[in-house]
Amino acid sequence: MQLNEILEENSVKAISKRTNIAEDNIELLLAGDFDKLKKVKTLGFISIIEREYKADLGPLKEQALSHYAQYNDTQSITLGVPVIEEKKGKSKVFQLFILILLGYASWYFFTQFDKKQLSDLLPFGEAKTSQIIMPKEANNNAELSIENVIAPAQTDASPATDASPATDSGI
């Protein structure tokens, strides 16, 4: 079965729908105008049509190959040599230097740093938390003492008990 026979049975639109090849490309294959198509596309379109319609399009394929051999397809793909890039990561010496620097800073902070400065910087020191919980002035303040609050209440309660029977008898 040739491409012309396939075209007699089906329209260009039906072939395009079945093969997912653009109508323009099918028309270029029918006309034998291989200049406007690349070699790879032309051979691929012919293979797709052969597969979908179970046809032998060998003569069309030979015609396309001879055309591309005659006009020497210069639009081939060229691959360049891969460029070897230098490693842009951090060197091992730099990483070792940073590690040693961090170790020295930690050692200095824990052994040589003034304890007084450190205690002023830390908000949870033992002396500060005890002052926050129980200030020194609260221990010496006599007005807030529990004995001073209870004692006046007891003196006020005694006269009130004496006065209540006198009022009951007068009624």
Phi and psi in degrees as a GROMACS rama.xvg file:
@    title "Ramachandran Plot"
@    xaxis  label "Phi"
@    yaxis  label "Psi"
@TYPE xy
-97.7682  170.016  GLN-2
-63.2036  -34.6748  LEU-3
-65.1929  -39.2178  ASN-4
-66.3119  -38.8454  GLU-5
-63.8979  -38.7845  ILE-6
-69.0022  -32.3616  LEU-7
-66.4275  -37.8265  GLU-8
-79.5071  -32.1128  GLU-9
-129.842  154.445  ASN-10
-84.3931  167.399  SER-11
-61.2491  -37.4565  VAL-12
-65.4242  -39.9247  LYS-13
-68.1297  -40.3569  ALA-14
-64.5068  -41.1307  ILE-15
-63.481  -41.2392  SER-16
-67.2496  -39.6346  LYS-17
-74.587  -36.4343  ARG-18
-100.307  -9.4159  THR-19
60.0737  33.2583  ASN-20
-105.604  137.093  ILE-21
-60.5427  146.022  ALA-22
-60.1484  -37.3882  GLU-23
-60.5846  -41.5717  ASP-24
-67.6027  -37.3628  ASN-25
-65.9001  -41.2808  ILE-26
-64.5454  -36.5031  GLU-27
-65.7472  -38.0672  LEU-28
-65.0584  -41.6933  LEU-29
-62.8104  -39.9445  LEU-30
-78.4124  -14.8545  ALA-31
75.0435  24.7152  GLY-32
-92.3609  86.3154  ASP-33
-86.9968  -6.97916  PHE-34
-66.358  -31.8266  ASP-35
-87.4992  -5.85464  LYS-36
-116.219  147.695  LEU-37
-78.7726  156.749  LYS-38
-59.1953  -44.389  LYS-39
-64.0948  -42.8508  VAL-40
-66.1771  -42.9221  LYS-41
-59.8449  -49.945  THR-42
-65.4771  -34.3215  LEU-43
-67.326  -42.7748  GLY-44
-63.8833  -40.9969  PHE-45
-63.572  -41.6749  ILE-46
-64.5963  -38.8564  SER-47
-65.2492  -44.5151  ILE-48
-65.6896  -39.2105  ILE-49
-60.9782  -42.5512  GLU-50
-68.5463  -44.9324  ARG-51
-71.6844  -36.9031  GLU-52
-106.293  6.191  TYR-53
48.3995  50.3525  LYS-54
-114.478  158.593  ALA-55
-105.167  104.593  ASP-56
-104.915  35.0232  LEU-57
-56.5658  -45.879  GLY-58
-60.8037  -37.7347  PRO-59
-67.7719  -38.7963  LEU-60
-65.5368  -41.4563  LYS-61
-65.297  -38.3006  GLU-62
-62.9759  -42.5054  GLN-63
-65.9321  -43.0353  ALA-64
-64.815  -40.4163  LEU-65
-66.4396  -36.8397  SER-66
-62.4893  -46.8202  HIS-67
-69.7036  -31.248  TYR-68
-70.2806  -37.1167  ALA-69
-70.1696  -42.8683  GLN-70
-96.0454  7.15722  TYR-71
43.2683  94.3601  ASN-72
-62.6256  107.37  ASP-73
-91.5391  -0.956068  THR-74
-93.8842  43.4469  GLN-75
-83.0979  165.562  SER-76
-87.893  129.207  ILE-77
-109.951  135.868  THR-78
-107.844  131.02  LEU-79
-88.3086  165.377  GLY-80
-73.0385  133.008  VAL-81
-63.3547  138.54  PRO-82
-85.4229  127.577  VAL-83
-89.2949  114.574  ILE-84
-92.9835  149.388  GLU-85
-73.7463  152.213  GLU-86
-68.1546  126.518  LYS-87
-102.521  11.2794  LYS-88
-78.2201  171.451  GLY-89
-75.7241  140.122  LYS-90
-75.2619  161.169  SER-91
-66.887  -33.2334  LYS-92
-65.1947  -42.2487  VAL-93
-64.3768  -42.7895  PHE-94
-64.6643  -38.6686  GLN-95
-65.2864  -41.2904  LEU-96
-60.9471  -44.3101  PHE-97
-63.7566  -40.4869  ILE-98
-64.195  -43.3776  LEU-99
-65.0319  -41.0179  ILE-100
-62.5432  -42.4713  LEU-101
-65.4595  -39.125  LEU-102
-63.6485  -44.2505  GLY-103
-64.6725  -41.912  TYR-104
-63.2755  -39.7203  ALA-105
-65.833  -43.7649  SER-106
-61.8497  -44.7923  TRP-107
-63.1777  -42.1251  TYR-108
-63.7238  -42.382  PHE-109
-83.9831  -21.8325  PHE-110
-111.855  -37.4898  THR-111
-102.917  -17.0293  GLN-112
-68.7316  138.941  PHE-113
-62.4704  128.238  ASP-114
-65.0388  -31.8826  LYS-115
-67.2273  -44.8496  LYS-116
-62.793  -37.4985  GLN-117
-67.049  -40.6353  LEU-118
-68.7889  -31.1496  SER-119
-71.2959  -29.8666  ASP-120
-77.741  -32.0009  LEU-121
-82.4784  126.399  LEU-122
-79.4196  -11.3245  PRO-123
-111.858  32.3377  PHE-124
-65.6154  158.287  GLY-125
-66.5142  -41.1039  GLU-126
-68.1087  -38.5602  ALA-127
-68.8547  -39.3694  LYS-128
-69.454  -34.2478  THR-129
-70.3951  -32.616  SER-130
-71.2221  -33.8537  GLN-131
-71.2272  -41.0613  ILE-132
-73.0377  -46.847  ILE-133
-137.146  95.7999  MET-134
-64.9267  154.722  PRO-135
-67.1665  -32.6184  LYS-136
-67.1173  -28.271  GLU-137
-67.1137  -29.8746  ALA-138
-72.5803  -32.0697  ASN-139
-94.4495  -5.0257  ASN-140
-80.8473  111.114  ASN-141
-77.7975  -26.3598  ALA-142
-66.1116  -30.7757  GLU-143
-94.4325  8.33502  LEU-144
-68.5372  144.807  SER-145
-67.7974  -32.2094  ILE-146
-66.7384  -36.1955  GLU-147
-71.2338  -28.4013  ASN-148
-80.0804  -38.3587  VAL-149
-77.5777  -39.5735  ILE-150
-61.754  -46.2251  ALA-151
-66.5329  -27.6581  PRO-152
-69.489  -34.1561  ALA-153
-72.0256  -36.1404  GLN-154
-69.7132  -32.2333  THR-155
-73.4309  -30.8118  ASP-156
-74.2973  -29.3671  ALA-157
-65.6866  -49.3397  SER-158
-66.249  -27.2332  PRO-159
-69.4113  -32.2041  ALA-160
-74.5037  -29.9102  THR-161
-72.9075  -34.9098  ASP-162
-77.6244  -26.1995  ALA-163
-71.6046  -35.7438  SER-164
-68.4855  -30.381  PRO-165
-67.9994  -35.67  ALA-166
-73.8938  -29.3208  THR-167
-74.0787  -32.1288  ASP-168
-74.5903  -24.8246  SER-169
-78.8971  -5.75879  GLY-170
